[in-house]
Amino acid sequence: MFKTILLLQENLAAPLAKTTNIGSPVTAYWPVMIFFLVAIVFPVLPIVLGRFLRPINYGKDKMRPYECGIDPKTEAHDRFTVRYYIVAMLFLIFDVETIFLLPWAIIFMGDDFSFTKFALVEMFVFIGILVVGYYYAWRKGALEWA
């Protein structure tokens, strides 16, 4: 009876003690290799397919400039006013500045209260500088279209 119990314990413990061979270390890199393969095929395949599917000869109508459904009345190389570029630059500046709000919000949620007070004061200074810059651009007329 005792021998039967020992044999039963050995049989139950044998699968747990057995080591499994999962393969060579190279097999761990298969997901990375597949990712790189997909990263190469994904952009290249549409370009190659487009080359074979597009028409070879373009007509005169196909080569005409077309914008928003309206036939062009002037040359394509007209000059834009400087105001257009100023508004675009102001948009980029204020848009990029708002990106800095996310890391601040994440840090502000921390447990260290002394640092969160510093972060709060720092953010008020940051937003104050943004408001002063926005007010300056507004007073100079940089936000006017006409």
C-alpha positions in Angstrom: 0.0 0.0 0.0 2.8 2.4 0.9 4.6 1.6 -2.3 1.5 2.3 -4.3 1.2 5.7 -2.8 4.9 6.5 -3.5 4.5 5.4 -7.1 1.4 7.5 -7.5 3.2 10.6 -6.1 6.1 10.0 -8.4 3.8 9.7 -11.4 2.0 12.9 -10.5 5.2 14.8 -9.8 6.9 13.6 -13.0 5.1 16.0 -15.4 5.8 19.0 -13.1 9.5 18.2 -12.8 9.9 17.6 -16.6 11.5 20.6 -18.3 10.1 21.6 -21.7 12.3 22.6 -24.6 10.9 25.8 -26.2 13.5 26.0 -28.9 16.6 28.0 -29.7 17.0 31.7 -28.7 16.4 32.6 -32.4 12.7 31.6 -32.1 12.2 34.4 -29.6 12.9 36.9 -32.4 10.2 35.6 -34.8 7.6 38.2 -33.8 10.2 41.0 -34.4 11.1 39.5 -37.8 7.5 39.3 -38.8 6.9 42.9 -37.6 9.8 44.1 -39.8 8.5 42.1 -42.7 5.1 43.6 -42.4 6.6 47.1 -41.9 8.4 46.7 -45.2 5.6 45.0 -47.2 2.8 47.3 -46.0 4.1 50.6 -47.7 5.8 48.9 -50.7 2.9 46.8 -51.8 0.5 49.7 -52.6 3.2 51.5 -54.6 4.0 48.4 -56.7 0.3 47.6 -57.2 -0.4 51.3 -58.2 2.4 51.1 -60.8 0.7 48.2 -62.5 -2.9 49.4 -62.2 -2.6 53.0 -63.2 -3.1 54.2 -66.8 0.1 54.7 -68.8 -1.0 57.6 -71.0 -2.5 60.7 -69.4 -4.8 62.9 -71.4 -4.8 66.7 -71.5 -7.7 67.0 -69.1 -5.9 64.7 -66.6 -2.9 67.0 -66.6 -4.9 70.2 -65.9 -4.6 71.8 -62.4 -7.7 71.1 -60.4 -8.6 72.4 -57.0 -11.8 72.0 -55.0 -13.9 71.5 -58.2 -13.3 75.0 -59.4 -11.4 75.7 -62.7 -8.3 77.8 -62.0 -8.5 81.4 -63.2 -4.9 82.5 -62.3 -1.5 81.0 -62.3 -0.6 78.4 -59.8 2.4 80.3 -58.5 0.6 83.4 -57.1 2.1 85.0 -54.0 0.4 84.7 -50.7 0.4 87.5 -48.2 2.7 87.3 -45.2 -0.3 87.3 -42.9 -1.2 83.8 -44.0 2.2 82.5 -42.9 2.0 84.5 -39.6 -1.3 83.0 -38.8 0.0 79.5 -39.6 3.1 80.0 -37.4 1.0 81.3 -34.6 -1.2 78.2 -34.8 1.8 75.9 -34.8 3.3 77.8 -31.8 0.2 77.7 -29.7 -0.6 74.1 -30.8 2.8 72.8 -29.9 2.7 74.6 -26.6 -0.5 72.8 -25.6 1.3 69.5 -26.1 3.3 70.4 -22.9 0.1 70.3 -20.9 -0.2 66.5 -21.0 3.0 65.6 -19.3 2.3 68.3 -16.7 -1.2 66.8 -16.1 0.3 63.4 -15.6 3.0 64.6 -13.2 0.4 66.7 -11.4 -1.6 63.6 -10.5 1.3 62.3 -8.5 1.4 61.7 -4.7 4.2 64.1 -3.8 2.2 67.2 -2.7 5.2 69.5 -2.5 6.0 68.8 -6.1 2.4 69.2 -7.2 2.3 72.7 -5.7 5.5 73.6 -7.7 4.0 72.1 -10.8 0.7 74.1 -10.3 2.6 77.4 -10.0 4.8 76.6 -12.9 1.8 75.8 -15.1 0.1 79.1 -14.2 3.3 80.9 -15.2 3.4 78.9 -18.5 -0.3 79.7 -19.3 0.4 83.3 -18.3 3.2 83.6 -20.9 0.9 82.0 -23.5 -1.8 84.5 -22.7 0.6 87.4 -23.0 1.9 86.1 -26.4 -1.7 85.6 -27.6 -2.7 89.2 -26.5 0.4 90.6 -28.2 -0.4 88.9 -31.5 -4.0 90.0 -31.2 -3.0 93.7 -30.5 -0.6 93.7 -33.5 -3.3 92.4 -35.8 -1.6 89.2 -36.6 -4.9 87.3 -36.2 -6.8 89.4 -38.7 -7.5 87.9 -42.1 -8.2 91.0 -44.2 
